[in-house]
Amino acid sequence: MVEFPSSAVSTWGGAVVFLNVLLTRLGVPIPAVPVLLFAGSAIAAGTLSFWPVLGAAVLGALMGDGAWFTAGRLYGRKLIAALGRISPAVDSKVDQARALFERFGVPLVSISKFVPGLALITPPLMGTTAVDARIYAAYDFAGALAWAAFWLVGGAAAERQLHMLLDFVKARGGTVIDVLLATALVFLAFRLQQRRRARRRFADAASATAERAAAGGWRRIAPPKVLDARPQAPALEAPCRIPGALALDPHSQEQIDGALRTYDMVIYCICPDSATAFEITQRMRHNGYTRIRALRGGLDAWQRRGFPVEPLAPAGELTGNRAPEAHGEARGAITLRGFAPRSTQGT
């Protein structure tokens, strides 16, 4: 068993906190909270000093967030889409972050670090907007300061309980490193399980649809109608859409129902995340639609495969009052398609 003398903790404690927080803010799937809690415990025991450790944590958070904010400003929606493909934490957070930002504005940055998943996507998402970098930095500093202080004080308050945990681990041949590694592995396994569950749900839906299609002998008899349900964006970075796309607000029940009842043909919907796709899928099934499939990739995948796109139409031209925006920052989108029911019910 490796023991860490108090002199080593006092010498390297701040550096460990800085590195851990920096890596976490850069997106490495390791939790920062356990390290901050143990650092707070060491502060209460007199091994570490509060202000240097707090400064190290805030500096690490600001550097990581600043890197993502700069990347978002340079690469825009392409970066958000790439994050959605490689990070399980981003899967269903883009639309949530966008909705919260539109409602509360930049102060959202101050509280985002307390929300799992939202903490990672907020800096690059803010970078894709027209928010002034100085205003963002001020709110990010306030949020990082509150976040780090909260967990350090929490660790100091729970010093006795944390020492009891370490004594329990040491009695069985372990160290604090083992506790931190176990916590990181559990955290990573949880995130991966979330992603695997979402993929399995869409795979099962696609398999069931294929079986029904084979049994019923269905065939497509008309071109698809595209429903573009991406969220509103403050900046238009990709002024294009799939040809013939109809702008649709996925949060408006009346607009979804009206648009889906209009066409007796295959319908596609470009949605920001699996939660929105699942919601619209359920509504389509409730209204009698069949052969509903979820196709991952959306507009980005459409363009990568060389399919045609067209410029955005003027606001309100197609469906409802919502203009079709083309800011595809909401990661690799979900596409739904399904056959509409025959218009025999007077709709």
Secondary structure by P-SEA (a helix, b strand, c coil): cccccaaaaaacaaaaaaaaaaaaaacccccaaaaaaaaaaaaaacccccaaaaaaaaaaaaaaaaaaaaaaaaccaaaaaaaaaccccccccaaaaaaaaaacccccccccccccccccaaaaaaaaccccaaaaaaaaaaaaaaaaaaaaaaaaaaaaaaaaaaaaaaaacccaaaaaaaaaaaaaaaaaaaaaaaaaaaaaaaaaaaaaaaaacccccccbbbbbbccccccccccccccbbbbbccccaaaaaaaaaccccbbbbbcccaaaaaaaaaaaaaacccbbbbbcccaaaaaaabbbbbcccccccccccccccccccccbbbbbbbbbccccccc
